[in-house]
């Protein structure tokens, strides 16, 4: 149980750290230099998260309808 909890906390710390780094460190995401670009493209992350949640809702609705 501790291992699972540690893995979950580690995932949240990694995502939170990347978000903080991008929100504080990268001033201009369209800058051509690699030093100024964000670590994570958060628009892509948001789009993928929306796809995942929509698919999960559709699958849940199918299961609930049976």
PDB file of N, CA, C and O in Angstrom, chain B, residues numbered from 101:
ATOM      1  N   UNK B 101       0.821  -1.186   0.000  1.00  0.00           N
ATOM      2  CA  UNK B 101       0.000   0.000   0.000  1.00  0.00           C
ATOM      3  C   UNK B 101       0.866   1.252   0.000  1.00  0.00           C
ATOM      4  O   UNK B 101       0.536   2.245  -0.647  1.00  0.00           O
ATOM      5  N   UNK B 102       1.980   1.198   0.732  1.00  0.00           N
ATOM      6  CA  UNK B 102       2.883   2.352   0.758  1.00  0.00           C
ATOM      7  C   UNK B 102       3.510   2.598  -0.604  1.00  0.00           C
ATOM      8  O   UNK B 102       3.715   3.743  -1.008  1.00  0.00           O
ATOM      9  N   UNK B 103       3.809   1.524  -1.300  1.00  0.00           N
ATOM     10  CA  UNK B 103       4.418   1.667  -2.625  1.00  0.00           C
ATOM     11  C   UNK B 103       3.445   2.349  -3.581  1.00  0.00           C
ATOM     12  O   UNK B 103       3.834   3.257  -4.316  1.00  0.00           O
ATOM     13  N   UNK B 104       2.197   1.923  -3.578  1.00  0.00           N
ATOM     14  CA  UNK B 104       1.192   2.531  -4.442  1.00  0.00           C
ATOM     15  C   UNK B 104       1.008   4.006  -4.102  1.00  0.00           C
ATOM     16  O   UNK B 104       0.945   4.850  -4.996  1.00  0.00           O
ATOM     17  N   UNK B 105       0.924   4.313  -2.820  1.00  0.00           N
ATOM     18  CA  UNK B 105       0.795   5.705  -2.383  1.00  0.00           C
ATOM     19  C   UNK B 105       2.014   6.520  -2.822  1.00  0.00           C
ATOM     20  O   UNK B 105       1.869   7.660  -3.263  1.00  0.00           O
ATOM     21  N   UNK B 106       3.202   5.949  -2.704  1.00  0.00           N
ATOM     22  CA  UNK B 106       4.426   6.629  -3.127  1.00  0.00           C
ATOM     23  C   UNK B 106       4.454   6.890  -4.622  1.00  0.00           C
ATOM     24  O   UNK B 106       4.905   7.947  -5.062  1.00  0.00           O
ATOM     25  N   UNK B 107       3.977   5.942  -5.398  1.00  0.00           N
ATOM     26  CA  UNK B 107       3.922   6.122  -6.846  1.00  0.00           C
ATOM     27  C   UNK B 107       2.963   7.244  -7.210  1.00  0.00           C
ATOM     28  O   UNK B 107       3.277   8.085  -8.051  1.00  0.00           O
ATOM     29  N   UNK B 108       1.793   7.258  -6.575  1.00  0.00           N
ATOM     30  CA  UNK B 108       0.802   8.304  -6.862  1.00  0.00           C
ATOM     31  C   UNK B 108       1.336   9.677  -6.465  1.00  0.00           C
ATOM     32  O   UNK B 108       1.191  10.638  -7.221  1.00  0.00           O
ATOM     33  N   UNK B 109       1.947   9.780  -5.296  1.00  0.00           N
ATOM     34  CA  UNK B 109       2.522  11.058  -4.861  1.00  0.00           C
ATOM     35  C   UNK B 109       3.636  11.481  -5.816  1.00  0.00           C
ATOM     36  O   UNK B 109       3.751  12.661  -6.149  1.00  0.00           O
ATOM     37  N   UNK B 110       4.443  10.543  -6.252  1.00  0.00           N
ATOM     38  CA  UNK B 110       5.523  10.857  -7.191  1.00  0.00           C
ATOM     39  C   UNK B 110       5.004  11.380  -8.519  1.00  0.00           C
ATOM     40  O   UNK B 110       5.589  12.294  -9.098  1.00  0.00           O
ATOM     41  N   UNK B 111       3.918  10.812  -9.002  1.00  0.00           N
ATOM     42  CA  UNK B 111       3.316  11.280 -10.252  1.00  0.00           C
ATOM     43  C   UNK B 111       2.839  12.719 -10.100  1.00  0.00           C
ATOM     44  O   UNK B 111       3.097  13.565 -10.956  1.00  0.00           O
ATOM     45  N   UNK B 112       2.133  12.989  -8.990  1.00  0.00           N
ATOM     46  CA  UNK B 112       1.648  14.346  -8.766  1.00  0.00           C
ATOM     47  C   UNK B 112       2.789  15.342  -8.585  1.00  0.00           C
ATOM     48  O   UNK B 112       2.697  16.471  -9.067  1.00  0.00           O
ATOM     49  N   UNK B 113       3.854  14.951  -7.906  1.00  0.00           N
ATOM     50  CA  UNK B 113       5.001  15.842  -7.748  1.00  0.00           C
ATOM     51  C   UNK B 113       5.687  16.118  -9.078  1.00  0.00           C
ATOM     52  O   UNK B 113       6.118  17.243  -9.331  1.00  0.00           O
ATOM     53  N   UNK B 114       5.791  15.115  -9.920  1.00  0.00           N
ATOM     54  CA  UNK B 114       6.417  15.298 -11.228  1.00  0.00           C
ATOM     55  C   UNK B 114       5.604  16.239 -12.100  1.00  0.00           C
ATOM     56  O   UNK B 114       6.155  17.160 -12.705  1.00  0.00           O
ATOM     57  N   UNK B 115       4.303  16.015 -12.169  1.00  0.00           N
ATOM     58  CA  UNK B 115       3.438  16.882 -12.980  1.00  0.00           C
ATOM     59  C   UNK B 115       3.412  18.291 -12.409  1.00  0.00           C
ATOM     60  O   UNK B 115       3.484  19.264 -13.159  1.00  0.00           O
ATOM     61  N   UNK B 116       3.309  18.411 -11.086  1.00  0.00           N
ATOM     62  CA  UNK B 116       3.307  19.726 -10.454  1.00  0.00           C
ATOM     63  C   UNK B 116       4.617  20.461 -10.667  1.00  0.00           C
ATOM     64  O   UNK B 116       4.620  21.667 -10.914  1.00  0.00           O
ATOM     65  N   UNK B 117       5.727  19.748 -10.573  1.00  0.00           N
ATOM     66  CA  UNK B 117       7.027  20.368 -10.808  1.00  0.00           C
ATOM     67  C   UNK B 117       7.189  20.857 -12.240  1.00  0.00           C
ATOM     68  O   UNK B 117       7.717  21.944 -12.474  1.00  0.00           O
ATOM     69  N   UNK B 118       6.737  20.057 -13.195  1.00  0.00           N
ATOM     70  CA  UNK B 118       6.812  20.480 -14.601  1.00  0.00           C
ATOM     71  C   UNK B 118       5.931  21.698 -14.842  1.00  0.00           C
ATOM     72  O   UNK B 118       6.316  22.613 -15.571  1.00  0.00           O
ATOM     73  N   UNK B 119       4.751  21.711 -14.233  1.00  0.00           N
ATOM     74  CA  UNK B 119       3.853  22.859 -14.398  1.00  0.00           C
ATOM     75  C   UNK B 119       4.470  24.118 -13.798  1.00  0.00           C
ATOM     76  O   UNK B 119       4.439  25.179 -14.421  1.00  0.00           O
ATOM     77  N   UNK B 120       5.025  24.010 -12.600  1.00  0.00           N
ATOM     78  CA  UNK B 120       5.664  25.175 -11.979  1.00  0.00           C
ATOM     79  C   UNK B 120       6.851  25.660 -12.796  1.00  0.00           C
ATOM     80  O   UNK B 120       7.025  26.865 -12.981  1.00  0.00           O
ATOM     81  N   UNK B 121       7.667  24.738 -13.285  1.00  0.00           N
ATOM     82  CA  UNK B 121       8.812  25.116 -14.108  1.00  0.00           C
ATOM     83  C   UNK B 121       8.359  25.863 -15.353  1.00  0.00           C
ATOM     84  O   UNK B 121       8.949  26.880 -15.720  1.00  0.00           O
ATOM     85  N   UNK B 122       7.306  25.360 -16.009  1.00  0.00           N
ATOM     86  CA  UNK B 122       6.820  25.997 -17.230  1.00  0.00           C
ATOM     87  C   UNK B 122       6.163  27.336 -16.947  1.00  0.00           C
ATOM     88  O   UNK B 122       6.339  28.280 -17.717  1.00  0.00           O
ATOM     89  N   UNK B 123       5.413  27.438 -15.862  1.00  0.00           N
ATOM     90  CA  UNK B 123       4.709  28.692 -15.592  1.00  0.00           C
ATOM     91  C   UNK B 123       5.656  29.778 -15.086  1.00  0.00           C
ATOM     92  O   UNK B 123       5.388  30.961 -15.294  1.00  0.00           O
ATOM     93  N   UNK B 124       6.738  29.416 -14.438  1.00  0.00           N
ATOM     94  CA  UNK B 124       7.674  30.410 -13.912  1.00  0.00           C
ATOM     95  C   UNK B 124       8.834  30.629 -14.881  1.00  0.00           C
ATOM     96  O   UNK B 124       9.217  31.771 -15.136  1.00  0.00           O
ATOM     97  N   UNK B 125       9.392  29.555 -15.420  1.00  0.00           N
ATOM     98  CA  UNK B 125      10.626  29.650 -16.186  1.00  0.00           C
ATOM     99  C   UNK B 125      10.463  30.055 -17.633  1.00  0.00           C
ATOM    100  O   UNK B 125      11.313  30.779 -18.153  1.00  0.00           O
ATOM    101  N   UNK B 126       9.434  29.633 -18.296  1.00  0.00           N
ATOM    102  CA  UNK B 126       9.282  29.891 -19.727  1.00  0.00           C
ATOM    103  C   UNK B 126       8.404  31.118 -19.935  1.00  0.00           C
ATOM    104  O   UNK B 126       7.187  31.058 -19.764  1.00  0.00           O
ATOM    105  N   UNK B 127       9.028  32.225 -20.302  1.00  0.00           N
ATOM    106  CA  UNK B 127       8.270  33.465 -20.474  1.00  0.00           C
ATOM    107  C   UNK B 127       7.519  33.486 -21.790  1.00  0.00           C
ATOM    108  O   UNK B 127       6.369  33.924 -21.836  1.00  0.00           O
ATOM    109  N   UNK B 128       8.149  33.019 -22.866  1.00  0.00           N
ATOM    110  CA  UNK B 128       7.545  33.088 -24.191  1.00  0.00           C
ATOM    111  C   UNK B 128       7.559  31.708 -24.837  1.00  0.00           C
ATOM    112  O   UNK B 128       8.614  31.260 -25.288  1.00  0.00           O
ATOM    113  N   UNK B 129       6.419  31.021 -24.895  1.00  0.00           N
ATOM    114  CA  UNK B 129       6.409  29.660 -25.451  1.00  0.00           C
ATOM    115  C   UNK B 129       6.655  29.615 -26.954  1.00  0.00           C
ATOM    116  O   UNK B 129       6.937  28.541 -27.484  1.00  0.00           O
ATOM    117  N   UNK B 130       6.559  30.740 -27.661  1.00  0.00           N
ATOM    118  CA  UNK B 130       6.801  30.745 -29.107  1.00  0.00           C
ATOM    119  C   UNK B 130       8.242  31.114 -29.444  1.00  0.00           C
ATOM    120  O   UNK B 130       8.585  31.249 -30.619  1.00  0.00           O
ATOM    121  N   UNK B 131       9.073  31.274 -28.446  1.00  0.00           N
ATOM    122  CA  UNK B 131      10.470  31.642 -28.695  1.00  0.00           C
ATOM    123  C   UNK B 131      11.189  30.495 -29.408  1.00  0.00           C
ATOM    124  O   UNK B 131      10.964  29.327 -29.091  1.00  0.00           O
ATOM    125  N   UNK B 132      12.055  30.829 -30.372  1.00  0.00           N
ATOM    126  CA  UNK B 132      12.706  29.777 -31.150  1.00  0.00           C
ATOM    127  C   UNK B 132      13.803  29.029 -30.400  1.00  0.00           C
ATOM    128  O   UNK B 132      14.148  27.911 -30.784  1.00  0.00           O
ATOM    129  N   UNK B 133      14.359  29.612 -29.344  1.00  0.00           N
ATOM    130  CA  UNK B 133      15.444  28.933 -28.648  1.00  0.00           C
ATOM    131  C   UNK B 133      14.896  27.882 -27.705  1.00  0.00           C
ATOM    132  O   UNK B 133      13.809  28.032 -27.147  1.00  0.00           O
ATOM    133  N   UNK B 134      15.656  26.827 -27.536  1.00  0.00           N
ATOM    134  CA  UNK B 134      15.212  25.721 -26.685  1.00  0.00           C
ATOM    135  C   UNK B 134      15.162  26.122 -25.216  1.00  0.00           C
ATOM    136  O   UNK B 134      14.398  25.538 -24.446  1.00  0.00           O
ATOM    137  N   UNK B 135      15.960  27.106 -24.815  1.00  0.00           N
ATOM    138  CA  UNK B 135      15.994  27.507 -23.411  1.00  0.00           C
ATOM    139  C   UNK B 135      14.710  28.209 -22.988  1.00  0.00           C
ATOM    140  O   UNK B 135      14.366  28.195 -21.806  1.00  0.00           O
ATOM    141  N   UNK B 136      13.996  28.822 -23.928  1.00  0.00           N
ATOM    142  CA  UNK B 136      12.797  29.571 -23.575  1.00  0.00           C
ATOM    143  C   UNK B 136      11.505  28.792 -23.792  1.00  0.00           C
ATOM    144  O   UNK B 136      10.438  29.242 -23.376  1.00  0.00           O
ATOM    145  N   UNK B 137      11.586  27.651 -24.425  1.00  0.00           N
ATOM    146  CA  UNK B 137      10.376  26.865 -24.677  1.00  0.00           C
ATOM    147  C   UNK B 137       9.938  26.142 -23.419  1.00  0.00           C
ATOM    148  O   UNK B 137      10.772  25.781 -22.589  1.00  0.00           O
ATOM    149  N   UNK B 138       8.640  25.927 -23.269  1.00  0.00           N
ATOM    150  CA  UNK B 138       8.178  25.189 -22.097  1.00  0.00           C
ATOM    151  C   UNK B 138       8.554  23.712 -22.178  1.00  0.00           C
ATOM    152  O   UNK B 138       8.771  23.166 -23.260  1.00  0.00           O
ATOM    153  N   UNK B 139       8.625  23.090 -21.023  1.00  0.00           N
ATOM    154  CA  UNK B 139       8.959  21.670 -20.958  1.00  0.00           C
ATOM    155  C   UNK B 139       7.810  20.823 -21.493  1.00  0.00           C
ATOM    156  O   UNK B 139       8.031  19.793 -22.130  1.00  0.00           O
ATOM    157  N   UNK B 140       6.581  21.263 -21.230  1.00  0.00           N
ATOM    158  CA  UNK B 140       5.387  20.506 -21.606  1.00  0.00           C
ATOM    159  C   UNK B 140       4.465  21.416 -22.402  1.00  0.00           C
ATOM    160  O   UNK B 140       4.270  22.577 -22.042  1.00  0.00           O
ATOM    161  N   UNK B 141       3.902  20.897 -23.475  1.00  0.00           N
ATOM    162  CA  UNK B 141       2.904  21.646 -24.228  1.00  0.00           C
ATOM    163  C   UNK B 141       1.560  21.394 -23.560  1.00  0.00           C
ATOM    164  O   UNK B 141       0.930  20.362 -23.790  1.00  0.00           O
ATOM    165  N   UNK B 142       1.126  22.332 -22.739  1.00  0.00           N
ATOM    166  CA  UNK B 142      -0.049  22.120 -21.903  1.00  0.00           C
ATOM    167  C   UNK B 142      -1.333  22.091 -22.711  1.00  0.00           C
ATOM    168  O   UNK B 142      -2.330  21.535 -22.250  1.00  0.00           O
ATOM    169  N   UNK B 143      -1.341  22.677 -23.909  1.00  0.00           N
ATOM    170  CA  UNK B 143      -2.527  22.575 -24.750  1.00  0.00           C
ATOM    171  C   UNK B 143      -2.720  21.141 -25.223  1.00  0.00           C
ATOM    172  O   UNK B 143      -3.850  20.658 -25.302  1.00  0.00           O
ATOM    173  N   UNK B 144      -1.636  20.468 -25.534  1.00  0.00           N
ATOM    174  CA  UNK B 144      -1.711  19.067 -25.949  1.00  0.00           C
ATOM    175  C   UNK B 144      -2.150  18.194 -24.773  1.00  0.00           C
ATOM    176  O   UNK B 144      -2.961  17.283 -24.940  1.00  0.00           O
ATOM    177  N   UNK B 145      -1.617  18.473 -23.595  1.00  0.00           N
ATOM    178  CA  UNK B 145      -2.010  17.718 -22.410  1.00  0.00           C
ATOM    179  C   UNK B 145      -3.503  17.897 -22.155  1.00  0.00           C
ATOM    180  O   UNK B 145      -4.201  16.926 -21.861  1.00  0.00           O
ATOM    181  N   UNK B 146      -4.002  19.136 -22.265  1.00  0.00           N
ATOM    182  CA  UNK B 146      -5.418  19.399 -22.039  1.00  0.00           C
ATOM    183  C   UNK B 146      -6.288  18.685 -23.069  1.00  0.00           C
ATOM    184  O   UNK B 146      -7.313  18.099 -22.721  1.00  0.00           O
ATOM    185  N   UNK B 147      -5.880  18.735 -24.334  1.00  0.00           N
ATOM    186  CA  UNK B 147      -6.652  18.066 -25.382  1.00  0.00           C
ATOM    187  C   UNK B 147      -6.702  16.555 -25.155  1.00  0.00           C
ATOM    188  O   UNK B 147      -7.754  15.937 -25.320  1.00  0.00           O
ATOM    189  N   UNK B 148      -5.566  15.958 -24.777  1.00  0.00           N
ATOM    190  CA  UNK B 148      -5.532  14.515 -24.510  1.00  0.00           C
ATOM    191  C   UNK B 148      -6.363  14.163 -23.283  1.00  0.00           C
ATOM    192  O   UNK B 148      -7.028  13.128 -23.262  1.00  0.00           O
ATOM    193  N   UNK B 149      -6.331  15.012 -22.265  1.00  0.00           N
ATOM    194  CA  UNK B 149      -7.138  14.766 -21.068  1.00  0.00           C
ATOM    195  C   UNK B 149      -8.626  14.830 -21.397  1.00  0.00           C
ATOM    196  O   UNK B 149      -9.409  14.015 -20.908  1.00  0.00           O
ATOM    197  N   UNK B 150      -9.018  15.799 -22.227  1.00  0.00           N
ATOM    198  CA  UNK B 150     -10.418  15.910 -22.628  1.00  0.00           C
ATOM    199  C   UNK B 150     -10.858  14.688 -23.420  1.00  0.00           C
ATOM    200  O   UNK B 150     -11.961  14.180 -23.213  1.00  0.00           O
ATOM    201  N   UNK B 151     -10.013  14.213 -24.320  1.00  0.00           N
ATOM    202  CA  UNK B 151     -10.332  13.003 -25.085  1.00  0.00           C
ATOM    203  C   UNK B 151     -10.522  11.808 -24.164  1.00  0.00           C
ATOM    204  O   UNK B 151     -11.467  11.035 -24.318  1.00  0.00           O
ATOM    205  N   UNK B 152      -9.607  11.664 -23.197  1.00  0.00           N
ATOM    206  CA  UNK B 152      -9.681  10.543 -22.273  1.00  0.00           C
ATOM    207  C   UNK B 152     -10.961  10.595 -21.457  1.00  0.00           C
ATOM    208  O   UNK B 152     -11.654   9.586 -21.332  1.00  0.00           O
ATOM    209  N   UNK B 153     -11.285  11.753 -20.900  1.00  0.00           N
ATOM    210  CA  UNK B 153     -12.484  11.837 -20.064  1.00  0.00           C
ATOM    211  C   UNK B 153     -13.756  11.637 -20.887  1.00  0.00           C
ATOM    212  O   UNK B 153     -14.706  11.014 -20.414  1.00  0.00           O
ATOM    213  N   UNK B 154     -13.781  12.155 -22.105  1.00  0.00           N
ATOM    214  CA  UNK B 154     -14.951  11.941 -22.957  1.00  0.00           C
ATOM    215  C   UNK B 154     -15.117  10.468 -23.310  1.00  0.00           C
ATOM    216  O   UNK B 154     -16.235   9.952 -23.308  1.00  0.00           O
ATOM    217  N   UNK B 155     -14.017   9.788 -23.612  1.00  0.00           N
ATOM    218  CA  UNK B 155     -14.092   8.366 -23.934  1.00  0.00           C
ATOM    219  C   UNK B 155     -14.539   7.553 -22.729  1.00  0.00           C
ATOM    220  O   UNK B 155     -15.343   6.629 -22.858  1.00  0.00           O
ATOM    221  N   UNK B 156     -14.014   7.902 -21.551  1.00  0.00           N
ATOM    222  CA  UNK B 156     -14.421   7.195 -20.339  1.00  0.00           C
ATOM    223  C   UNK B 156     -15.908   7.401 -20.055  1.00  0.00           C
ATOM    224  O   UNK B 156     -16.590   6.470 -19.627  1.00  0.00           O
ATOM    225  N   UNK B 157     -16.413   8.604 -20.288  1.00  0.00           N
ATOM    226  CA  UNK B 157     -17.845   8.860 -20.086  1.00  0.00           C
ATOM    227  C   UNK B 157     -18.696   8.043 -21.047  1.00  0.00           C
ATOM    228  O   UNK B 157     -19.713   7.474 -20.653  1.00  0.00           O
ATOM    229  N   UNK B 158     -18.270   7.984 -22.336  1.00  0.00           N
ATOM    230  CA  UNK B 158     -19.011   7.190 -23.310  1.00  0.00           C
ATOM    231  C   UNK B 158     -19.034   5.717 -22.923  1.00  0.00           C
ATOM    232  O   UNK B 158     -20.079   5.070 -22.988  1.00  0.00           O
ATOM    233  N   UNK B 159     -17.879   5.189 -22.520  1.00  0.00           N
ATOM    234  CA  UNK B 159     -17.808   3.783 -22.132  1.00  0.00           C
ATOM    235  C   UNK B 159     -18.640   3.521 -20.878  1.00  0.00           C
ATOM    236  O   UNK B 159     -19.297   2.484 -20.779  1.00  0.00           O
ATOM    237  N   UNK B 160     -18.618   4.443 -19.924  1.00  0.00           N
ATOM    238  CA  UNK B 160     -19.425   4.273 -18.726  1.00  0.00           C
ATOM    239  C   UNK B 160     -20.909   4.286 -19.059  1.00  0.00           C
ATOM    240  O   UNK B 160     -21.689   3.502 -18.518  1.00  0.00           O
ATOM    241  N   UNK B 161     -21.287   5.193 -19.961  1.00  0.00           N
ATOM    242  CA  UNK B 161     -22.699   5.246 -20.375  1.00  0.00           C
ATOM    243  C   UNK B 161     -23.120   3.944 -21.045  1.00  0.00           C
ATOM    244  O   UNK B 161     -24.242   3.479 -20.842  1.00  0.00           O
ATOM    245  N   UNK B 162     -22.226   3.349 -21.847  1.00  0.00           N
ATOM    246  CA  UNK B 162     -22.548   2.071 -22.484  1.00  0.00           C
ATOM    247  C   UNK B 162     -22.728   0.978 -21.441  1.00  0.00           C
ATOM    248  O   UNK B 162     -23.659   0.177 -21.521  1.00  0.00           O
ATOM    249  N   UNK B 163     -21.825   0.953 -20.457  1.00  0.00           N
ATOM    250  CA  UNK B 163     -21.927  -0.067 -19.416  1.00  0.00           C
ATOM    251  C   UNK B 163     -23.154   0.140 -18.537  1.00  0.00           C
ATOM    252  O   UNK B 163     -23.793  -0.829 -18.127  1.00  0.00           O
ATOM    253  N   UNK B 164     -23.486   1.381 -18.246  1.00  0.00           N
ATOM    254  CA  UNK B 164     -24.621   1.673 -17.381  1.00  0.00           C
ATOM    255  C   UNK B 164     -25.932   1.394 -18.082  1.00  0.00           C
ATOM    256  O   UNK B 164     -26.931   1.095 -17.428  1.00  0.00           O
ATOM    257  N   UNK B 165     -25.948   1.488 -19.415  1.00  0.00           N
ATOM    258  CA  UNK B 165     -27.179   1.260 -20.161  1.00  0.00           C
ATOM    259  C   UNK B 165     -27.539  -0.217 -20.248  1.00  0.00           C
ATOM    260  O   UNK B 165     -28.696  -0.550 -20.508  1.00  0.00           O
ATOM    261  N   UNK B 166     -26.574  -1.111 -20.037  1.00  0.00           N
ATOM    262  CA  UNK B 166     -26.830  -2.552 -20.149  1.00  0.00           C
ATOM    263  C   UNK B 166     -27.597  -3.076 -18.979  1.00  0.00           C
ATOM    264  O   UNK B 166     -27.894  -4.269 -18.920  1.00  0.00           O
TER     265      UNK B 166
END
